[in-house]
Amino acid sequence: KLSTASDQLPLKFSHLIETRLLVNTQNGWLGLPYIWNKQQSDADLAVAGQTIPLSLNINSNAEPKHFIYSVPNANQCIECHAINQTKQQTLPLGIKPQLLNTTVSYQGQTISQLAHWQQLKIISSPNHDYAKHRSLPQPHLLDLNARTYLDINCGHCHNPTGSANSSGLFLTDDITNLRQLGLCKPPVTGGIGAGGLAYNIYPGRPEGSILLYRMKSQAPQIMMPEVGRSLVHTEGVELIQAWIKSLKGSCLDDII
């Protein structure tokens, strides 16, 4: 069980639903989801997860949004945190260097934030030149920002060693093979998740792309990511929609 006290968290303004823990044991990392009781006094281990009906009031003038909030089961926790699905290696997800490699001004010097932290010995990697490291995201660069979004939200599973490696769809920001990225790539399996569409990403046609179809869905058996969201991320959908629309070529010409 977990417990809290009113002087530690302002429960008057908060309602706890779940707490997820990654625990490092002698046998590796374990994912442990806990669900809070109605009294907000304790949380009980829920290895099998749970679905909880909720309503969201965005503002007083709008109708509340009703949705199903999913607490992941223990296996789903490990699936998202698997750095190597085949070898069953699991680690907490961390921040990537390129997401922190912004330019800062320090004592009149313009310098990479990572290089600055290296000078302060906050991070240690003597053989790595952080000043030359790529930087993501960057304002007004649609392709770069879209790829960064997919890397953050999808890449931990959709990579050659992740839990979605059997899909052949790899969405980390270092993928250069356009077919692996999803362009004109048919899904490995059809069914309800594909929505009757033929390609993961159809250049210039967001409405014909499975990736966007799954991002826009709230159905548990369709939506992606399948863990970690219950509503549609409007800004993310708009970004990926604009990116797919900007892509050139046609799958009918087998451009990839």
Backbone as numpy.savetxt, mean C-alpha at the origin, in Angstrom:
# Nx Ny Nz CAx CAy CAz Cx Cy Cz
-4.46 -9.84 25.98 -5.29 -8.63 25.98 -4.43 -7.37 25.98
-5.01 -6.31 25.42 -4.41 -4.98 25.52 -5.33 -4.15 26.40
-4.80 -3.14 27.02 -5.65 -2.27 27.83 -5.19 -0.83 27.68
-6.10 0.10 27.98 -5.78 1.52 27.91 -6.43 2.22 29.08
-6.02 3.42 29.33 -6.60 4.21 30.41 -7.01 5.55 29.85
-8.04 6.16 30.43 -8.58 7.40 29.89 -7.58 8.55 29.94
-6.58 8.46 30.84 -5.60 9.54 30.92 -4.47 9.36 29.91
-4.47 8.25 29.17 -3.44 8.00 28.17 -3.92 8.31 26.75
-5.21 8.16 26.51 -5.76 8.40 25.19 -7.12 9.07 25.34
-7.37 10.17 24.64 -8.64 10.89 24.78 -9.80 10.12 24.13
-10.30 9.10 24.82 -11.36 8.27 24.26 -12.65 9.05 24.03
-12.77 10.23 24.65 -13.93 11.06 24.41 -14.03 11.44 22.94
-12.89 11.53 22.28 -12.85 11.93 20.86 -12.43 10.78 19.94
-12.25 9.60 20.50 -11.76 8.48 19.70 -12.56 7.22 20.02
-12.65 6.35 19.03 -13.24 5.03 19.25 -12.29 4.01 18.65
-11.70 3.21 19.51 -10.73 2.22 19.07 -11.43 1.02 18.44
-10.92 0.58 17.31 -11.48 -0.59 16.62 -10.52 -1.76 16.71
-9.30 -1.54 16.32 -8.34 -2.64 16.32 -6.93 -2.13 16.58
-6.08 -3.03 17.00 -4.65 -2.78 17.13 -3.91 -3.97 16.54
-2.98 -3.71 15.65 -2.22 -4.78 15.01 -0.79 -4.76 15.52
-0.29 -5.92 15.87 1.09 -6.04 16.35 1.86 -7.00 15.45
3.12 -6.65 15.20 4.08 -7.59 14.63 5.07 -7.92 15.73
5.12 -9.18 16.12 5.95 -9.60 17.25 7.08 -10.48 16.75
8.30 -10.11 17.09 9.47 -10.87 16.67 9.75 -11.98 17.67
9.52 -13.22 17.28 9.72 -14.37 18.16 10.92 -15.18 17.69
11.24 -16.22 18.44 12.36 -17.09 18.06 12.07 -17.81 16.74
10.80 -17.93 16.40 10.41 -18.60 15.16 10.08 -17.62 14.04
10.43 -16.34 14.23 10.15 -15.34 13.22 9.04 -14.40 13.64
8.65 -13.52 12.73 7.65 -12.51 13.02 6.24 -13.11 12.98
5.41 -12.70 13.94 4.02 -13.11 14.00 3.12 -11.88 13.87
2.04 -11.99 13.11 1.05 -10.93 13.02 -0.09 -11.22 13.97
-0.37 -10.27 14.87 -1.39 -10.48 15.89 -2.40 -9.34 15.87
-3.61 -9.57 15.35 -4.65 -8.53 15.36 -5.48 -8.60 16.65
-5.76 -7.45 17.24 -6.58 -7.35 18.44 -7.79 -6.48 18.14
-8.94 -6.83 18.71 -10.17 -6.06 18.53 -10.63 -5.53 19.88
-10.94 -4.22 19.91 -11.34 -3.56 21.16 -12.82 -3.81 21.47
-13.11 -3.91 22.76 -14.50 -4.11 23.17 -15.26 -2.80 23.16
-16.59 -2.88 23.34 -17.44 -1.69 23.30 -17.11 -0.72 24.42
-16.67 -1.25 25.55 -16.33 -0.39 26.70 -14.99 0.32 26.52
-14.24 -0.08 25.49 -12.93 0.51 25.19 -11.94 0.31 26.33
-12.10 -0.79 27.04 -11.23 -1.07 28.18 -10.19 -2.13 27.87
-10.50 -3.05 26.95 -9.59 -4.13 26.60 -9.74 -4.48 25.13
-8.68 -5.08 24.61 -8.71 -5.61 23.25 -8.32 -7.07 23.30
-9.08 -7.91 22.62 -8.84 -9.35 22.63 -8.21 -9.80 21.32
-7.32 -10.77 21.43 -6.67 -11.35 20.25 -7.72 -11.98 19.35
-7.69 -11.63 18.06 -8.64 -12.16 17.08 -7.86 -12.73 15.90
-7.32 -13.94 16.07 -6.46 -14.56 15.07 -7.18 -14.69 13.74
-8.49 -14.94 13.79 -9.27 -15.13 12.57 -9.74 -13.82 11.95
-9.42 -12.66 12.58 -9.89 -11.38 12.07 -11.38 -11.21 12.29
-11.95 -10.17 11.69 -13.38 -9.90 11.84 -13.81 -8.83 10.86
-15.08 -8.86 10.48 -15.66 -7.78 9.67 -16.62 -6.99 10.55
-16.53 -5.67 10.50 -17.29 -4.80 11.39 -18.02 -3.74 10.56
-19.37 -3.70 10.60 -20.11 -2.64 9.88 -19.88 -1.29 10.55
-19.57 -0.29 9.73 -19.31 1.05 10.25 -19.97 2.09 9.35
-20.14 3.29 9.89 -20.62 4.44 9.11 -19.65 5.59 9.30
-19.47 6.36 8.24 -18.55 7.49 8.27 -19.31 8.76 7.92
-19.29 9.72 8.83 -19.92 11.03 8.59 -18.83 12.02 8.18
-18.79 12.32 6.90 -17.77 13.24 6.40 -18.09 14.67 6.80
-19.35 15.07 6.64 -19.78 16.38 7.12 -21.28 16.31 7.39
-21.81 17.33 8.05 -23.20 17.31 8.50 -24.19 17.40 7.34
-23.74 17.86 6.18 -24.65 18.04 5.04 -24.71 16.82 4.12
-23.86 15.83 4.37 -23.80 14.67 3.49 -24.38 13.44 4.18
-24.88 12.53 3.37 -25.35 11.27 3.91 -24.15 10.45 4.41
-24.30 9.77 5.54 -23.18 8.95 6.03 -22.85 7.82 5.06
-21.58 7.47 4.99 -21.15 6.35 4.16 -21.14 5.09 5.01
-21.84 4.07 4.54 -21.88 2.80 5.23 -20.92 1.83 4.54
-20.09 1.17 5.32 -19.12 0.26 4.74 -18.76 -0.83 5.75
-18.08 -1.84 5.26 -17.63 -2.94 6.10 -16.13 -2.79 6.35
-15.78 -2.66 7.61 -14.37 -2.55 8.00 -13.83 -3.95 8.29
-12.73 -4.31 7.65 -12.18 -5.65 7.81 -10.92 -5.62 8.67
-10.96 -6.35 9.76 -9.77 -6.58 10.56 -9.08 -7.81 9.99
-7.85 -7.70 9.52 -7.20 -8.85 8.86 -6.94 -9.99 9.84
-6.93 -11.20 9.30 -6.54 -12.32 10.14 -5.02 -12.40 10.21
-4.51 -13.28 11.06 -3.07 -13.35 11.29 -2.30 -13.70 10.02
-2.86 -14.57 9.18 -2.19 -14.95 7.94 -2.10 -13.78 6.97
-3.15 -12.95 6.93 -3.13 -11.79 6.04 -2.08 -10.78 6.48
-1.87 -10.65 7.78 -0.82 -9.76 8.27 0.54 -10.19 7.72
0.80 -11.48 7.80 2.09 -12.00 7.36 2.24 -11.91 5.85
1.14 -12.11 5.10 1.21 -12.03 3.64 1.70 -10.67 3.18
1.19 -9.60 3.78 1.58 -8.25 3.36 3.01 -7.92 3.76
3.50 -8.57 4.82 4.83 -8.26 5.32 5.87 -9.27 4.87
5.50 -10.14 3.93 6.44 -11.16 3.45 7.41 -10.55 2.45
8.69 -10.53 2.78 9.70 -10.04 1.84 10.14 -11.15 0.90
9.89 -12.40 1.30 10.15 -13.54 0.43 9.13 -14.62 0.75
8.10 -14.69 -0.09 7.00 -15.61 0.16 7.46 -17.07 0.10
8.33 -17.39 -0.85 8.79 -18.77 -1.02 9.57 -19.26 0.19
10.44 -18.39 0.72 11.26 -18.76 1.87 10.59 -18.43 3.19
9.36 -17.88 3.11 8.58 -17.52 4.30 9.35 -16.56 5.21
10.01 -15.57 4.58 10.73 -14.55 5.32 9.83 -13.32 5.48
9.70 -12.84 6.70 8.80 -11.73 7.00 9.54 -10.65 7.77
9.26 -9.39 7.43 9.84 -8.25 8.14 8.81 -7.13 8.19
8.91 -6.23 9.17 8.05 -5.02 9.15 8.34 -4.21 7.90
7.31 -3.56 7.36 7.50 -2.69 6.20 8.11 -1.38 6.66
9.16 -0.95 5.98 9.84 0.28 6.37 9.80 1.34 5.29
10.25 2.53 5.64 10.33 3.64 4.69 11.52 3.42 3.77
11.33 3.67 2.48 12.39 3.48 1.51 13.21 4.76 1.37
14.52 4.63 1.11 15.39 5.81 1.03 14.90 6.87 0.05
14.39 6.43 -1.11 13.98 7.40 -2.12 12.81 8.28 -1.68
12.05 7.83 -0.69 10.93 8.62 -0.20 11.37 9.68 0.80
12.59 9.57 1.28 13.13 10.53 2.24 14.20 11.43 1.62
14.54 11.15 0.37 15.66 11.86 -0.25 15.21 13.20 -0.83
14.81 14.09 0.05 14.44 15.44 -0.36 15.59 16.41 -0.06
15.52 17.59 -0.65 16.56 18.60 -0.43 16.18 19.50 0.74
17.12 19.72 1.65 16.89 20.59 2.80 17.97 21.67 2.84
17.66 22.74 3.54 18.63 23.82 3.73 19.13 23.77 5.17
20.43 23.65 5.34 21.00 23.53 6.69 22.25 24.40 6.79
22.17 25.41 7.64 23.29 26.33 7.85 23.83 26.88 6.53
22.88 27.29 5.67 23.26 27.89 4.40 23.65 26.91 3.33
23.60 25.63 3.62 23.98 24.59 2.66 22.74 23.84 2.18
22.59 23.71 0.87 21.52 22.89 0.30 22.04 21.48 0.13
21.35 20.53 0.76 21.89 19.18 0.82 20.76 18.15 0.85
21.03 16.97 0.36 20.09 15.87 0.47 19.82 15.58 1.94
18.55 15.38 2.29 18.20 15.09 3.67 18.93 13.83 4.17
19.03 12.82 3.31 19.71 11.59 3.71 21.21 11.82 3.91
21.80 12.62 3.03 23.22 12.94 3.18 23.45 13.71 4.47
22.51 14.60 4.79 22.60 15.37 6.03 22.50 14.46 7.24
21.57 13.52 7.21 21.44 12.57 8.31 22.69 11.69 8.43
23.31 11.41 7.28 24.54 10.63 7.29 25.65 11.40 7.99
25.73 12.72 7.72 26.73 13.57 8.37 26.51 13.62 9.88
25.24 13.64 10.29 24.91 13.70 11.72 24.98 12.33 12.38
25.27 11.29 11.58 25.37 9.91 12.05 24.04 9.38 12.58
22.94 9.96 12.05 21.62 9.40 12.35 21.45 8.09 11.60
21.99 8.04 10.39 22.03 6.80 9.62 23.48 6.51 9.28
23.79 5.27 9.08 25.17 4.88 8.84 25.26 3.96 7.62
25.91 4.45 6.61 26.19 3.65 5.41 27.35 4.31 4.69
28.57 4.08 5.16 29.74 4.83 4.68 30.03 4.69 3.20
29.59 3.59 2.59 29.89 3.37 1.18 28.77 3.78 0.25
27.76 4.44 0.80 26.61 4.82 -0.02 26.55 6.33 -0.18
26.47 6.79 -1.42 26.38 8.22 -1.71 24.90 8.59 -1.81
24.31 9.03 -0.70 22.89 9.35 -0.69 22.56 10.54 -1.58
23.53 11.40 -1.80 23.26 12.58 -2.63 22.92 12.16 -4.07
23.38 10.99 -4.49 23.10 10.51 -5.84 21.89 9.59 -5.90
21.27 9.35 -4.76 20.12 8.45 -4.72 18.92 9.11 -5.38
18.11 8.31 -6.07 16.92 8.86 -6.70 15.95 9.40 -5.64
15.10 10.32 -6.06 14.19 10.99 -5.13 12.76 10.85 -5.62
11.88 10.37 -4.74 10.46 10.20 -5.05 9.63 10.70 -3.87
8.41 11.18 -4.11 7.91 11.63 -5.41 8.35 13.06 -5.70
8.01 13.57 -6.87 8.32 14.94 -7.23 7.08 15.61 -7.80
6.79 16.84 -7.36 5.58 17.52 -7.82 5.52 17.65 -9.33
4.33 17.48 -9.87 4.02 17.71 -11.28 4.64 16.68 -12.23
5.19 15.59 -11.70 5.71 14.53 -12.55 4.76 13.35 -12.44
3.80 13.28 -13.36 2.71 12.33 -13.26 3.19 10.89 -13.22
4.07 10.52 -14.17 4.53 9.14 -14.23 5.26 8.74 -12.95
6.14 9.60 -12.46 6.91 9.30 -11.26 6.01 9.18 -10.04
5.05 10.09 -9.92 4.16 10.06 -8.76 3.24 8.85 -8.79
2.76 8.48 -9.96 1.90 7.30 -10.09 2.69 6.04 -9.74
3.91 5.94 -10.24 4.73 4.76 -9.94 5.06 4.70 -8.45
5.28 5.85 -7.85 5.55 5.89 -6.41 4.33 5.43 -5.62
3.15 5.88 -6.03 1.92 5.48 -5.36 1.73 3.97 -5.43
1.95 3.38 -6.60 1.80 1.94 -6.76 2.85 1.19 -5.94
4.06 1.72 -5.89 5.12 1.10 -5.12 4.74 1.03 -3.63
4.24 2.14 -3.10 3.91 2.23 -1.67 2.71 1.36 -1.32
1.67 1.41 -2.15 0.42 0.76 -1.81 0.29 -0.67 -2.31
1.09 -1.04 -3.33 0.93 -2.36 -3.96 2.22 -3.15 -4.00
3.36 -2.46 -4.02 4.64 -3.11 -4.28 5.09 -4.08 -3.23
4.61 -3.96 -1.99 5.05 -4.89 -0.94 4.55 -6.31 -1.20
3.45 -6.45 -1.95 2.97 -7.78 -2.36 3.31 -8.08 -3.81
3.15 -7.08 -4.68 3.36 -7.27 -6.11 4.82 -7.00 -6.47
5.66 -7.99 -6.16 7.06 -7.96 -6.53 7.52 -9.41 -6.71
8.68 -9.64 -7.29 9.09 -11.01 -7.63 9.16 -11.98 -6.46
9.30 -11.50 -5.21 9.36 -12.40 -4.06 8.20 -12.19 -3.10
7.27 -11.29 -3.42 6.15 -10.99 -2.53 5.04 -12.01 -2.61
4.01 -11.81 -1.80 2.92 -12.78 -1.72 2.08 -12.83 -3.00
2.18 -11.79 -3.85 1.43 -11.78 -5.12 2.33 -12.06 -6.30
3.47 -12.72 -6.06 4.43 -12.94 -7.16 3.87 -13.86 -8.24
2.93 -14.74 -7.89 2.38 -15.65 -8.90 1.53 -14.92 -9.93
1.13 -13.68 -9.63 0.33 -12.90 -10.59 1.16 -12.42 -11.77
2.48 -12.34 -11.57 3.34 -11.80 -12.62 3.21 -10.30 -12.79
2.42 -9.65 -11.92 2.24 -8.19 -11.96 3.10 -7.59 -10.87
4.14 -6.85 -11.27 5.09 -6.30 -10.32 5.02 -4.78 -10.35
4.76 -4.17 -9.19 4.44 -2.74 -9.14 5.41 -1.93 -8.30
6.60 -2.45 -8.04 7.61 -1.64 -7.37 8.18 -0.62 -8.35
8.76 0.45 -7.82 9.15 1.57 -8.69 10.42 1.30 -9.49
11.04 0.12 -9.29 12.26 -0.19 -10.05 11.99 -1.09 -11.25
10.74 -1.47 -11.48 10.40 -2.34 -12.60 10.47 -1.56 -13.91
11.23 -2.08 -14.87 11.36 -1.42 -16.18 10.66 -2.21 -17.28
10.37 -3.49 -17.04 9.67 -4.31 -18.02 8.19 -3.92 -18.01
7.72 -3.33 -19.10 6.37 -2.78 -19.12 5.30 -3.86 -19.02
5.59 -5.05 -19.53 4.62 -6.14 -19.41 4.48 -6.54 -17.94
5.58 -6.64 -17.23 5.53 -6.96 -15.81 4.79 -5.86 -15.03
4.93 -4.63 -15.48 4.25 -3.51 -14.85 2.74 -3.55 -15.11
2.33 -4.36 -16.06 0.90 -4.54 -16.30 0.40 -4.06 -17.64
1.24 -3.35 -18.42 0.78 -2.82 -19.68 0.50 -3.95 -20.67
-0.74 -4.02 -21.11 -1.19 -5.04 -22.07 -0.97 -6.46 -21.54
-0.92 -6.60 -20.22 -0.72 -7.91 -19.61 -2.06 -8.51 -19.20
-2.43 -9.65 -19.75 -3.66 -10.31 -19.32 -3.50 -10.81 -17.89
-4.60 -10.92 -17.13 -4.51 -11.44 -15.78 -4.18 -12.94 -15.80
-3.53 -13.42 -14.75 -3.21 -14.84 -14.66 -4.49 -15.65 -14.57
-5.45 -15.15 -13.80 -6.77 -15.78 -13.72 -7.83 -14.71 -13.99
-8.95 -15.14 -14.55 -10.03 -14.19 -14.83 -10.95 -14.09 -13.62
-12.21 -14.35 -13.83 -13.14 -14.33 -12.72 -13.58 -12.94 -12.34
-14.21 -12.85 -11.18 -14.83 -11.61 -10.74 -13.80 -10.50 -10.53
-12.58 -10.86 -10.13 -11.56 -9.85 -9.87 -11.14 -9.07 -11.10
-11.28 -9.68 -12.27 -10.88 -9.01 -13.51 -11.99 -8.14 -14.07
-13.20 -8.31 -13.60 -14.31 -7.49 -14.06 -14.63 -7.63 -15.54
-14.25 -8.76 -16.12 -14.50 -8.95 -17.55 -13.55 -8.20 -18.44
-12.51 -7.60 -17.87 -11.54 -6.82 -18.65 -10.36 -7.70 -19.05
-9.67 -7.30 -20.13 -8.65 -8.16 -20.72 -7.24 -7.89 -20.24
-6.97 -6.65 -19.76 -5.59 -6.29 -19.43 -5.51 -5.60 -18.08
-4.38 -5.84 -17.37 -4.16 -5.14 -16.11 -4.13 -3.63 -16.31
-3.38 -3.20 -17.32 -3.34 -1.78 -17.68 -3.46 -1.67 -19.20
-4.48 -0.98 -19.65 -4.66 -0.73 -21.08 -4.26 0.73 -21.32
-3.13 0.99 -22.01 -2.66 2.36 -22.22 -3.74 3.25 -22.82
-3.94 4.41 -22.20 -4.91 5.37 -22.69 -6.35 5.07 -22.34
-6.60 3.90 -21.72 -7.98 3.50 -21.43 -8.12 3.07 -19.97
-8.27 4.03 -19.06 -8.45 3.68 -17.64 -9.64 2.76 -17.42
-10.72 3.00 -18.17 -11.94 2.21 -17.99 -11.75 0.76 -18.43
-10.71 0.49 -19.19 -10.44 -0.87 -19.65 -9.32 -1.55 -18.88
-8.92 -0.98 -17.75 -7.78 -1.47 -16.98 -8.22 -2.14 -15.69
-7.81 -3.39 -15.52 -8.19 -4.14 -14.32 -7.65 -3.48 -13.06
-6.43 -2.95 -13.13 -5.81 -2.33 -11.95 -6.70 -1.23 -11.38
-7.20 -0.35 -12.24 -8.05 0.74 -11.77 -9.42 0.23 -11.32
-9.93 -0.77 -12.03 -11.22 -1.38 -11.65 -11.17 -1.90 -10.22
-10.06 -2.53 -9.85 -9.95 -3.09 -8.51 -9.69 -2.01 -7.47
-9.02 -0.94 -7.86 -8.82 0.19 -6.95 -10.14 0.89 -6.63
-11.06 0.90 -7.58 -12.33 1.61 -7.41 -13.40 0.77 -6.70
-13.13 -0.51 -6.55 -14.12 -1.40 -5.94 -14.03 -1.40 -4.42
-15.17 -1.65 -3.76 -15.19 -1.86 -2.32 -15.62 -3.28 -1.97
-15.82 -4.11 -2.99 -16.20 -5.50 -2.75 -14.98 -6.28 -2.27
-15.07 -6.98 -1.13 -13.90 -7.67 -0.56 -13.22 -8.62 -1.53
-13.97 -9.29 -2.41 -13.37 -10.25 -3.32 -12.79 -9.60 -4.57
-12.92 -8.29 -4.70 -12.43 -7.59 -5.89 -11.38 -6.54 -5.53
-11.59 -5.78 -4.48 -10.80 -4.58 -4.23 -9.32 -4.88 -3.97
-8.51 -3.95 -4.38 -7.09 -3.93 -4.10 -6.70 -2.54 -3.61
-5.82 -2.46 -2.59 -5.31 -3.58 -1.81 -6.44 -4.30 -1.07
-6.29 -5.60 -0.87 -7.34 -6.36 -0.22 -7.32 -6.22 1.28
-6.23 -5.72 1.83 -6.11 -5.46 3.27 -5.64 -4.01 3.44
-6.22 -3.32 4.39 -5.73 -1.98 4.71 -6.62 -0.85 4.27
-7.70 -1.16 3.56 -8.65 -0.11 3.22 -10.06 -0.69 3.16
-11.04 0.18 3.43 -12.44 -0.20 3.33 -13.19 0.73 2.39
-12.67 1.93 2.17 -13.27 2.91 1.28 -12.39 3.10 0.05
-12.91 3.79 -0.93 -12.13 4.10 -2.13 -11.26 5.32 -1.86
-9.98 5.22 -2.16 -9.08 6.36 -2.01 -9.20 7.23 -3.26
-10.03 8.25 -3.16 -10.38 9.07 -4.32 -9.16 9.69 -4.99
-8.26 10.26 -4.19 -7.09 10.91 -4.76 -6.19 9.91 -5.48
-6.06 8.72 -4.92 -5.25 7.70 -5.55 -5.85 7.24 -6.87
-7.15 7.05 -6.89 -7.85 6.65 -8.11 -7.65 7.72 -9.19
-7.79 8.97 -8.82 -7.63 10.06 -9.78 -6.21 10.10 -10.34
-5.21 9.86 -9.49 -3.81 9.85 -9.94 -3.56 8.73 -10.93
-3.96 7.51 -10.59 -3.70 6.37 -11.46 -4.53 6.45 -12.73
-5.73 6.99 -12.63 -6.58 7.17 -13.81 -5.92 8.13 -14.80
-5.40 9.25 -14.28 -4.72 10.22 -15.15 -3.45 9.62 -15.75
-2.75 8.81 -14.98 -1.51 8.19 -15.47 -1.81 7.21 -16.60
-2.79 6.33 -16.40 -3.14 5.35 -17.45 -3.61 6.08 -18.71
-4.37 7.14 -18.52 -4.87 7.90 -19.66 -3.73 8.53 -20.46
-2.64 8.85 -19.77 -1.50 9.50 -20.44 -0.61 8.51 -21.19
-0.75 7.22 -20.93 0.10 6.22 -21.56 -0.25 6.06 -23.04
0.75 5.90 -23.87 0.55 5.82 -25.31 0.56 4.37 -25.79
-0.05 4.14 -26.94 -0.03 2.84 -27.57 -1.35 2.11 -27.42
-1.41 0.92 -28.02 -2.62 0.12 -27.99 -2.25 -1.35 -27.82
-2.99 -2.05 -26.97 -2.75 -3.48 -26.78 -3.09 -4.27 -28.03
-3.92 -3.73 -28.88 -4.29 -4.40 -30.13 -3.09 -4.50 -31.08
-2.12 -3.58 -30.87 -0.91 -3.60 -31.69 0.22 -4.36 -31.03
-0.07 -4.89 -29.81 0.94 -5.63 -29.04 2.23 -4.82 -28.94
2.10 -3.62 -28.36 3.20 -2.68 -28.35 4.31 -3.04 -27.38
4.03 -3.92 -26.45 5.04 -4.18 -25.41 5.99 -5.29 -25.86
